[in-house]
Amino acid sequence: MSNALPAIHETEMTVPPEWLDYNEHMNVAYYTLAFDNAGEELLKVAGMGHEYTKATNNSWMVLEGHITYQNEARLGDVLLIKSRVLDCSAKAAHLYQEMYRGDQLLSTQEQLMLHVSLETRRTSNFEPAVLAALQIMQAAQQDLPRPDWIGRRIGIRRA
């Protein structure tokens, strides 16, 4: 892997009719799907993906995730998802994503993903080239502003 890996990986997609609910906006389940698809693209850049899984019998699984919703996505909206690697270790990565329509922030997702052996169904070390790629992406975005809501707790605010 080279230092040319992006600090922020961008994935574009369009909201199809089947992603809408009876409120005529994108259903919450499809925000997860859109972020998952963009996360898959980010990890392909790092050397993972379907081919990696077939060759190594290793993959990735999400341990924890948190989505926020700022604005609605509607039919035909062109979505741009920006994905970042905030942190990584030998077996895990802390990812952050933002979903935009034009310049308008629609949603964010933060997740902790684990590298797993599909044989043992337990965490395992990233392949060295994959870990190096994740570390390069993390280092490339170190100077970018870190959103205040990273790691926040969910709950009802009381006066």
SULBELTA-V592669 format. One record per run of one state. SS is the DSSP state (A for helix, B for strand, O for the rest). FROM is the first residue (numbers start at 1). TO is the last residue. If there is no record, write none. Layout:
SS/FROM/TO ; SS/FROM/TO
//
This chain:
O/1/8 ; B/9/14 ; O/15/16 ; A/17/19 ; B/20/20 ; O/21/25 ; B/26/26 ; O/27/27 ; A/28/45 ; O/46/49 ; A/50/56 ; O/57/57 ; B/58/69 ; O/70/77 ; B/78/88 ; O/89/91 ; B/92/101 ; O/102/103 ; B/104/117 ; O/118/121 ; B/122/123 ; O/124/127 ; A/128/140 ; O/141/159
//
